[in-house]
Amino acid sequence: MSTNESSPVQAGRSGASASRAVQKASRARSDLRRVAVVTGAAAGLGNGIARRLASDGMALVLSDIDGDKLASARRTLEADGHAVETFQGDVASREDQQALVARAVEAFGRLDVFVNNAGIEQVKPLDDIAPEDLERIFRINVFGMLYGMQAAAARMRIQDDGIGKIINACSIAGHESYEMLGSYCATKHAVRSLTQTAAKEYARDGITVNAYCPGVAGTSMWTRIDQAMGHYMGTKPGEAFEKFSAGILLGRTQEPEDVGNLVSFLASTDSDYITGQSIITDGGMVFR
Ligand SMILES: NC(=O)c1ccc[n+]([C@@H]2O[C@H](COP(=O)([O-])OP(=O)(O)OC[C@H]3O[C@@H](n4cnc5c(N)ncnc54)[C@H](O)[C@@H]3O)[C@@H](O)[C@H]2O)c1
């Protein structure tokens, strides 16, 4: 076959049905500064992700519900010479998520990467979970993530250069469910599900959607989980954290930098051919 003849497979995907992702990737301009939004970026894993994407050369919009921590995170990044904007908002508010994307475009002119990182935990035996508990955790971890994807995709699909990257915070708890963490695990399974659906719906717009699934990181989230497990199971401070992480094959708990490494890859052009995946980074705990 000559080089300008296409195979049946290529022919089937050519013309009007050619992937918009391929077209957008080929138009990616290296002279543009890429712009990333990270929610829940004032502390913990989100802050580690923001620091990594900033050192990768992206302009950053940090979003968080906690205004004081947000201001402090901004000062730290600016002191290191990074281009940073902030937005104080609640991911559970659809209007806030839309305003967050508008802020990114207003500040830096475009949006390339949207990291739906903000999330909360909940420790309760199934029999104690009340309707308001479920509403609270689903509003932040699931509704908030979906609103973030909707707002990001609305902007990314009108940009015609470079693939848009939506990256969601899932967890090993999105692959495996744990006792006392039933509602949390249910939200993270929902994140994995919505990541797949979004990948299927947004590919035609030149947007990839993936998730990162951390294991056990000693952020303030785990301090609260450890305390709550102590309340229900009579464990001493630090004991639940130790028990949970005892079997990690690589012999240590997770650092924000470990998560930053994976998100940096998912935000880069090196992952342009990956979509719909929820990738585990846990030092060897859960195998899928
Ligand atoms: N820490 C872990 O071991 C672990 C493991 C797997 C997955 N995760 C996931 O990673 C993400 C970050 O976890 P973390 O450990 O850094 O949590 P964290 O509690 O230490 O930090 C979360 C940040 O999100 C912000 N936030 C909380 N609710 C918000 C809201 N409604 N709107 C905007 N911002 C909000 C908080 O102010 C805080 O700055 C979460 O989605 C979590 O479920 C964490």
The ligand as an SDF file (V2000), in Angstrom:
LIG
                    3D

 44 48  0  0  0  0  0  0  0  0999 V2000
   -4.7040   11.8250   52.3100 N   0  0  0  0  0  0  0  0  0  0  0  0
   -4.8620   10.6360   51.7610 C   0  0  0  0  0  0  0  0  0  0  0  0
   -4.3210    9.6310   52.2270 O   0  0  0  0  0  0  0  0  0  0  0  0
   -5.7280   10.4820   50.5330 C   0  0  0  0  0  0  0  0  0  0  0  0
   -5.7930    9.2090   49.9370 C   0  0  0  0  0  0  0  0  0  0  0  0
   -6.5550    9.0230   48.8030 C   0  0  0  0  0  0  0  0  0  0  0  0
   -7.2530   10.0950   48.2460 C   0  0  0  0  0  0  0  0  0  0  0  0
   -7.1740   11.3180   48.8300 N   0  0  0  0  0  0  0  0  0  0  0  0
   -7.9380   12.3950   48.1850 C   0  0  0  0  0  0  0  0  0  0  0  0
   -7.0660   13.4580   47.8450 O   0  0  0  0  0  0  0  0  0  0  0  0
   -7.7450   14.7110   47.9450 C   0  0  0  0  0  0  0  0  0  0  0  0
   -6.9600   15.6280   48.8810 C   0  0  0  0  0  0  0  0  0  0  0  0
   -6.8320   14.9950   50.1510 O   0  0  0  0  0  0  0  0  0  0  0  0
   -5.9430   15.6240   51.3320 P   0  0  0  0  0  0  0  0  0  0  0  0
   -5.4820   14.4700   52.1400 O   0  0  0  0  0  0  0  0  0  0  0  0
   -4.9600   16.5870   50.7910 O   0  0  0  0  0  0  0  0  0  0  0  0
   -7.0860   16.4030   52.1480 O   0  0  0  0  0  0  0  0  0  0  0  0
   -6.9270   17.5960   53.2150 P   0  0  0  0  0  0  0  0  0  0  0  0
   -8.1600   17.5570   54.0640 O   0  0  0  0  0  0  0  0  0  0  0  0
   -5.5990   17.4960   53.8900 O   0  0  0  0  0  0  0  0  0  0  0  0
   -6.9470   18.9220   52.3080 O   0  0  0  0  0  0  0  0  0  0  0  0
   -8.0890   19.1950   51.5350 C   0  0  0  0  0  0  0  0  0  0  0  0
   -8.1130   20.6410   51.0800 C   0  0  0  0  0  0  0  0  0  0  0  0
   -9.3630   20.8200   50.4110 O   0  0  0  0  0  0  0  0  0  0  0  0
  -10.0320   21.9650   50.9280 C   0  0  0  0  0  0  0  0  0  0  0  0
  -11.4860   21.7660   50.8410 N   0  0  0  0  0  0  0  0  0  0  0  0
  -12.2500   20.9530   51.6150 C   0  0  0  0  0  0  0  0  0  0  0  0
  -13.5520   21.0730   51.2680 N   0  0  0  0  0  0  0  0  0  0  0  0
  -13.5930   21.9580   50.2390 C   0  0  0  0  0  0  0  0  0  0  0  0
  -14.6550   22.5060   49.4610 C   0  0  0  0  0  0  0  0  0  0  0  0
  -15.9370   22.1600   49.6870 N   0  0  0  0  0  0  0  0  0  0  0  0
  -14.3490   23.3920   48.4760 N   0  0  0  0  0  0  0  0  0  0  0  0
  -13.0650   23.7530   48.2700 C   0  0  0  0  0  0  0  0  0  0  0  0
  -12.0220   23.2990   48.9890 N   0  0  0  0  0  0  0  0  0  0  0  0
  -12.2840   22.3980   49.9600 C   0  0  0  0  0  0  0  0  0  0  0  0
   -9.5470   22.0820   52.3750 C   0  0  0  0  0  0  0  0  0  0  0  0
   -9.6970   23.4070   52.8760 O   0  0  0  0  0  0  0  0  0  0  0  0
   -8.0770   21.6440   52.2490 C   0  0  0  0  0  0  0  0  0  0  0  0
   -7.2300   22.7300   51.9410 O   0  0  0  0  0  0  0  0  0  0  0  0
   -9.1450   14.3760   48.4520 C   0  0  0  0  0  0  0  0  0  0  0  0
  -10.0450   14.2920   47.3580 O   0  0  0  0  0  0  0  0  0  0  0  0
   -8.9760   13.0040   49.0850 C   0  0  0  0  0  0  0  0  0  0  0  0
  -10.1820   12.2810   49.1050 O   0  0  0  0  0  0  0  0  0  0  0  0
   -6.4310   11.5310   49.9450 C   0  0  0  0  0  0  0  0  0  0  0  0
  1  2  1  0
  2  3  2  0
  2  4  1  0
  4  5  1  0
  4 44  2  0
  5  6  2  0
  6  7  1  0
  7  8  2  0
  8  9  1  0
  8 44  1  0
  9 10  1  0
  9 42  1  0
 10 11  1  0
 11 12  1  0
 11 40  1  0
 12 13  1  0
 13 14  1  0
 14 15  2  0
 14 16  1  0
 14 17  1  0
 17 18  1  0
 18 19  2  0
 18 20  1  0
 18 21  1  0
 21 22  1  0
 22 23  1  0
 23 24  1  0
 23 38  1  0
 24 25  1  0
 25 26  1  0
 25 36  1  0
 26 27  1  0
 26 35  1  0
 27 28  2  0
 28 29  1  0
 29 30  1  0
 29 35  2  0
 30 31  1  0
 30 32  2  0
 32 33  1  0
 33 34  2  0
 34 35  1  0
 36 37  1  0
 36 38  1  0
 38 39  1  0
 40 41  1  0
 40 42  1  0
 42 43  1  0
M  CHG  2   8   1  16  -1
M  END
$$$$
